[in-house]
Amino acid sequence: MNIERIKEKMSPERGLEATLGMEFLSTPDDDTCMGRLHVDHRTTQPYGFLSGGATLALAETLAGVGSATLCPDAVCVGINVSGNHIRTATEGETVTATARIMHKGSKTHVWSVEVRNEEGKLICMVSVTNMVQATQPKDQP
């Protein structure tokens, strides 16, 4: 999935993706996209492990990038995120998320996101549901 058009719309200085240092990548497959996150002081909990919240933020944001790529004229927002944390990642590591669309409806998209550590071991499985809405004409309130 080529996400370059969506990446151009993202600010390098604003938004959660900028705050946490997320990076998004195109893939050769039409139904997947990827993201990376370096585990550092912004993304760890007090024990030095990757925060589950940061992991879910990466997955939800990545699924949003995927839905926006598939429906560039729509507004796509997350309405449900559910994750199972399998193992930890520690400060200094980089985790990679791969999102695959499981359902592409006209009103909802469902994504399966696998987050893996540098060794390729699964650290979290996430399901994300996005709502897809047509944009309002600019002259409407």
C-alpha positions as CSV (number, residue, x, y, z in Angstrom):
1,M,0.0,0.0,0.0
2,N,1.5,3.3,-1.0
3,I,0.9,5.7,1.9
4,E,3.1,8.6,0.6
5,R,0.2,10.9,-0.1
6,I,-1.1,10.5,3.5
7,K,2.4,11.0,4.9
8,E,2.6,14.3,3.1
9,K,-0.5,15.5,5.0
10,M,1.0,14.6,8.4
11,S,2.9,17.3,10.2
12,P,6.4,16.4,11.5
13,E,5.8,18.7,14.5
14,R,2.1,18.1,15.5
15,G,0.0,15.2,16.4
16,L,0.6,12.0,18.4
17,E,2.7,10.5,15.7
18,A,5.2,13.4,15.9
19,T,5.1,13.4,19.8
20,L,5.9,9.7,20.0
21,G,8.2,9.5,17.0
22,M,6.2,7.2,14.8
23,E,7.4,6.5,11.3
24,F,5.1,5.0,8.6
25,L,6.2,2.9,5.6
26,S,4.6,1.9,2.3
27,T,4.5,-1.8,1.5
28,P,4.3,-3.7,-1.8
29,D,1.0,-5.3,-0.7
30,D,-2.3,-3.5,-1.4
31,D,-3.8,-4.5,1.9
32,T,-1.0,-3.7,4.3
33,C,1.0,-0.8,5.6
34,M,3.8,-0.6,8.3
35,G,4.9,1.7,11.1
36,R,7.9,1.8,13.4
37,L,8.4,3.2,16.9
38,H,11.7,3.6,18.8
39,V,11.2,2.8,22.4
40,D,12.6,5.7,24.4
41,H,11.8,8.0,27.3
42,R,8.6,9.2,25.5
43,T,7.2,5.7,25.1
44,T,8.2,3.7,28.2
45,Q,6.4,3.2,31.5
46,P,8.3,3.4,34.8
47,Y,9.9,0.0,34.5
48,G,11.6,0.9,31.2
49,F,9.3,-1.3,29.1
50,L,7.3,0.0,26.1
51,S,4.0,1.3,27.4
52,G,0.9,-0.6,26.3
53,G,-0.7,2.8,25.5
54,A,2.1,3.7,23.2
55,T,1.8,0.4,21.5
56,L,-1.9,0.8,21.0
57,A,-1.4,4.4,19.8
58,L,1.0,3.1,17.1
59,A,-1.5,0.5,16.0
60,E,-4.5,2.8,15.9
61,T,-2.6,5.6,14.1
62,L,-1.2,3.1,11.5
63,A,-4.7,1.7,10.9
64,G,-5.9,5.3,10.4
65,V,-3.1,5.9,7.9
66,G,-4.2,2.7,6.0
67,S,-7.9,3.7,6.0
68,A,-7.1,7.2,4.9
69,T,-5.0,5.8,2.0
70,L,-7.8,3.5,0.9
71,C,-10.4,6.3,1.2
72,P,-8.6,9.6,0.6
73,D,-11.8,11.7,0.2
74,A,-13.3,10.4,3.5
75,V,-12.7,11.2,7.2
76,C,-11.5,8.0,8.9
77,V,-11.5,7.8,12.7
78,G,-10.9,5.0,15.2
79,I,-13.9,3.8,17.0
80,N,-12.5,0.6,18.7
81,V,-9.0,-0.5,19.7
82,S,-8.3,-3.8,21.5
83,G,-4.9,-5.3,22.1
84,N,-3.3,-8.3,23.7
85,H,0.2,-7.6,25.0
86,I,2.3,-10.8,24.6
87,R,5.8,-9.7,25.6
88,T,7.8,-6.6,26.4
89,A,10.1,-4.3,24.4
90,T,12.7,-2.3,26.3
91,E,14.2,1.1,25.9
92,G,16.6,1.3,23.0
93,E,14.7,-1.2,20.8
94,T,12.6,-0.4,17.8
95,V,9.2,-2.1,17.2
96,T,7.6,-2.6,13.9
97,A,3.9,-2.8,13.3
98,T,2.2,-4.3,10.3
99,A,-1.4,-3.5,9.7
100,R,-3.6,-5.7,7.4
101,I,-7.1,-4.7,6.5
102,M,-9.5,-7.6,7.3
103,H,-12.8,-5.8,6.4
104,K,-13.2,-2.9,4.0
105,G,-16.8,-1.8,4.2
106,S,-18.3,1.4,3.0
107,K,-18.8,2.6,6.6
108,T,-16.2,0.7,8.6
109,H,-12.7,-0.8,8.2
110,V,-11.4,-3.5,10.5
111,W,-7.6,-3.9,10.8
112,S,-5.4,-6.6,12.3
113,V,-2.1,-5.1,13.5
114,E,0.9,-7.2,14.6
115,V,3.6,-5.4,16.6
116,R,7.0,-7.1,16.6
117,N,10.3,-6.5,18.2
118,E,13.7,-6.3,16.4
119,E,14.0,-10.1,16.6
120,G,10.6,-10.5,14.9
121,K,8.9,-11.8,18.0
122,L,5.3,-10.8,18.5
123,I,4.9,-8.3,21.3
124,C,1.2,-7.3,20.7
125,M,-1.8,-8.2,18.6
126,V,-4.2,-5.3,18.0
127,S,-7.6,-5.1,16.4
128,V,-8.7,-1.6,15.2
129,T,-12.0,-0.6,13.8
130,N,-12.2,2.7,11.9
131,M,-15.4,4.5,11.0
132,V,-15.3,5.9,7.4
133,Q,-17.4,9.1,6.8
134,A,-17.8,11.1,3.7
135,T,-16.5,14.7,4.1
136,Q,-19.0,17.5,4.4
137,P,-19.0,20.1,1.6
138,K,-17.0,23.2,2.8
139,D,-20.1,25.4,2.6
140,Q,-22.0,23.2,5.2
141,P,-21.8,23.9,9.0
